[in-house]
Amino acid sequence: MRFPKKLPTSSQFQRLSKKHKITAAGAVAAAAVVLTVTGLEATAGAGSASAAGDATGNPAPTTHSLKAVDASATVAPKKAVDDAAKHKADAAAAAKKKAARAAAKKHAIAAAAKKAAAHQKAVAHKKAAEHKKAKAAAAARAEAKAAAGRSAHRVQLHLHAAKAPAAAKPAAKTYANDLDGWIRQSLDILHAKGIPASYEGIHRNVLRESSGNPQAINLWDVNAQNGIPSKGLLQVIDPTFKAYHVAGTSWNIYNPVANITAACNYAADKYGTMDNVNSAY
């Protein structure tokens, strides 16, 4: 058997392939066997050495030495294989443990990121709610302030109105106490009631009927014979005065304004207007 001149160091051995590791382990084992056998031969004595030598002078191997060589040759490669397998298993376990640590770290980072995101979202939601609440409170305060301002303004207006002098009522229209004044006052009442009449028509008929005397009375015509004499400026009988009396005027048939107004109301009903009356009516 040929042996390598120089055996590999420990670091060199680790870098060898599986096949080379087995070969090297076998060589080492064989060298150990040879050294063992040589030692045995040295202790056997000179006689034994002569008897055991062959024609070349080399010692002949014994049965015991051959068995030891066979056992060493079998055990050494198996141990190398077991060591390599153990090394591989250890490396795989270490890799698996490293991968587990990396996965755990990744999971922890993801969980922390998720927790941080949830916290940030909760903070943002809280801030939004607080902002909304503050905005609503500000709006309520503004509305309350505006309402208070409106109320104060109404109070000021009320006080101002209470302090302001009452608006002067328009002065009552006055009329002269004569035929002209009576006709003009009667015309204002008639026009307010929608009864047609004119100054000229009234004046003309008053002069013909009573010559402008509000106390005039006819005691000789047919009405007088029937007990209902004609009276006043426009010579109206009592039944006609009562039937065509205009609200707001006196019920006294001799009252000049009441007499003119009732007579014009009658003339408007029978003739369209006092302007159309040119004789006894």
Beta strands, then each sheet from edge to edge (+ up, - down):
end
